[in-house]
């Protein structure tokens, strides 16, 4: 009987553990994913509320109206068509064609789900229709419009699908975000059957091979794991590295001569980074990549971002070598690459991207203010400083020279990545960089899809980044 | 004297608890009645608190029983009626009748454990009847939600597996306390086989786990526990390989959003409801609980979370934990192996069933369609859950009698010694 009692106790403990698991898992998942579940376009509660509540306004950082509701109850978007189109993927549209735009993802504020009982009773007594909270974003409408326009100004980028994002590298605030092709939320008609994925927010949803911009990660890994990293030299001739049938060469069959890590970075020498990846091994390179956020489940509070991936299993030496310069099956979103550039600028600390500057209730009281949070530390300040020098070198005398702006300390890395889209080869041009200036702390990532032959990230994306930097230099915005 | 004073203060606390619970349900039903302006609502506002009073206050005075268990059980039952009245009044009328029947059945179970000293005859009768009951739906039943586990008698539908639960527990507790394993393990296998034929996999899983854990409690044989667990896992894997619908269930569990308009619809709607409730809930009578499929049975926990909030949902979980804790304490206090196993078995049955359904709704484990004890709509389930509590209570009052007997004997001895 005594032993039986002991076993009863064990079984009771077992039951308690099961219930503990329920409570912990339930609270964890509701607290982390709750808003994502709730704001889903499939949630019938949101649909009902939409018929009863006047949604609040969406404003940019300076108070430019991005979305509002007119007296007839129709949702209206920014007055300036250029702003409307440039920000449509960030703001969203009334039908929810764009997934997780502010219009849908911030439903709980815009449609007054956060309103207290007191507010609701007050509205009821006053006979007012219920109005949701207004949401002010950290983005600058003119900057975003200029950014979207920059793509049209260059022959090499005009008309191509593209995406660009600017973050404040100190706080993580999104200063601009645009995706092309765009559409006009006031006139959706023709877009619905357009097969060009116009509703797709390429900044947060496109998972693209990062190409040579990934060399930032490989270089950080080498600096951390290989004691001799800065002394290693590779003689880069026009010969290709042969991996039993697969070959690795440099873009356009260039030869860089004898290069060390710094010059290989500024000249974007694939052979050097293939060699580094081989020396590092899959384990160390993956570890660094994961420190930078690859393979992490991004659960940012203000933005829904596709996860970036670094292969869990690398089958061959060729694959490993290709990982060194961001090919193989590595993918990342433009937003993540911007976070990586921002991490270099911020001494190795990546900030969580934030979008909400202020949420104000209909009666004018502040419900939420801006707050910044660290995402994670991806490298030591020393490594970050060294990488910053390399990225500076790539702009002053390397592949990223077109991004340079007089009067600004621009740092960056270009990339030209090969991929396939439904069997068709497709080339992406990248630029990820930042302004090394505490007073103008902005990082940018630009990607252009389907490059013409003969063009590279340096001759496409870097041009757009240049224009954005120029705008920032001339306007010096003081966004959060 | 101090003991007396303590029990007096406990009784007073108990009285105010009953009063608070009655007030809660009275105001809740009144609110809904005012919303609908239906006489049934006012009737329930009077009837449900009265039943709570009957169950938690009067019953222990008349026939004894454990006050904590009774408070928890009655609260959960009344909560079920409340949520059902809000979502679908017709269900609530059935449920409140079942609640009344459940109170009577519970009393019967308490009495049975108090009175019966030999269960032999009863068990010899129960075993074949149980098997016949489980086989009946296969012959006469209709398929509902993919399982053939209902029986229709006159206008009433009965789920035999709920009734058999009680007899299974009594049979197992007796077999194990008397070390008669082999013959009765055949009985369990026969029950499981019939449940599989009914395609009621959730209940089969429940029967199997309870039988296994009771065997462990009786013998302490870790080998058999491990072998049983391995066998269960093996059977689950085999089922996964063999049956497409099991594979589908697992796929839905891993990512319900992949096909949220069809296969994952239930789970996704449940999660949305829980998320919409937030920490404090949207409030009783508000929200859109009816958009959750099977909101009245499998997903009633999601309805509770939407209306009352996540924190209240966690409190409901805590009530089941308190129930299980009380059940285990009573089992540990039993002086006969049979009574201990009976109370522990009933506790395990209730605890595991709650875990399986809430875990399924919260997406911790794949969803299997069992009811949430006391709360889910369903007369068979409610009555059977209350019978389980009745068995535990019967054991509790046995324990009290034994304790009193021991004290009396000890006192008598002392007197003789003097």
HADDOCK unambig.tbl for C-alpha pairs under 7 A between the chains (distance, minus, plus):
assign (segid A and resid 1 and name CA) (segid B and resid 337 and name CA) 6.61 0.50 0.50
assign (segid A and resid 4 and name CA) (segid B and resid 217 and name CA) 5.96 0.50 0.50
assign (segid A and resid 4 and name CA) (segid B and resid 218 and name CA) 6.25 0.50 0.50
assign (segid A and resid 5 and name CA) (segid B and resid 332 and name CA) 5.08 0.50 0.50
assign (segid A and resid 7 and name CA) (segid B and resid 217 and name CA) 5.43 0.50 0.50
assign (segid A and resid 8 and name CA) (segid B and resid 217 and name CA) 6.29 0.50 0.50
assign (segid A and resid 8 and name CA) (segid B and resid 328 and name CA) 6.51 0.50 0.50
assign (segid A and resid 8 and name CA) (segid B and resid 332 and name CA) 6.55 0.50 0.50
assign (segid A and resid 8 and name CA) (segid B and resid 344 and name CA) 6.91 0.50 0.50
assign (segid A and resid 9 and name CA) (segid B and resid 328 and name CA) 6.98 0.50 0.50
assign (segid A and resid 12 and name CA) (segid B and resid 325 and name CA) 6.75 0.50 0.50
assign (segid A and resid 12 and name CA) (segid B and resid 328 and name CA) 6.08 0.50 0.50
assign (segid A and resid 15 and name CA) (segid B and resid 351 and name CA) 6.68 0.50 0.50
assign (segid A and resid 16 and name CA) (segid B and resid 321 and name CA) 6.61 0.50 0.50
assign (segid A and resid 18 and name CA) (segid B and resid 355 and name CA) 6.96 0.50 0.50
assign (segid A and resid 19 and name CA) (segid B and resid 355 and name CA) 6.67 0.50 0.50
assign (segid A and resid 22 and name CA) (segid B and resid 359 and name CA) 6.21 0.50 0.50
assign (segid A and resid 23 and name CA) (segid B and resid 314 and name CA) 6.40 0.50 0.50
assign (segid A and resid 26 and name CA) (segid B and resid 362 and name CA) 5.99 0.50 0.50
assign (segid A and resid 30 and name CA) (segid B and resid 275 and name CA) 6.05 0.50 0.50
assign (segid A and resid 34 and name CA) (segid B and resid 275 and name CA) 4.74 0.50 0.50
assign (segid A and resid 35 and name CA) (segid B and resid 275 and name CA) 6.86 0.50 0.50
assign (segid A and resid 37 and name CA) (segid B and resid 271 and name CA) 6.76 0.50 0.50
assign (segid A and resid 37 and name CA) (segid B and resid 272 and name CA) 5.19 0.50 0.50
assign (segid A and resid 37 and name CA) (segid B and resid 275 and name CA) 6.31 0.50 0.50
assign (segid A and resid 38 and name CA) (segid B and resid 272 and name CA) 5.24 0.50 0.50
assign (segid A and resid 38 and name CA) (segid B and resid 275 and name CA) 5.45 0.50 0.50
assign (segid A and resid 38 and name CA) (segid B and resid 276 and name CA) 5.52 0.50 0.50
assign (segid A and resid 43 and name CA) (segid B and resid 272 and name CA) 6.37 0.50 0.50
assign (segid A and resid 45 and name CA) (segid B and resid 287 and name CA) 6.82 0.50 0.50
assign (segid A and resid 45 and name CA) (segid B and resid 288 and name CA) 6.12 0.50 0.50
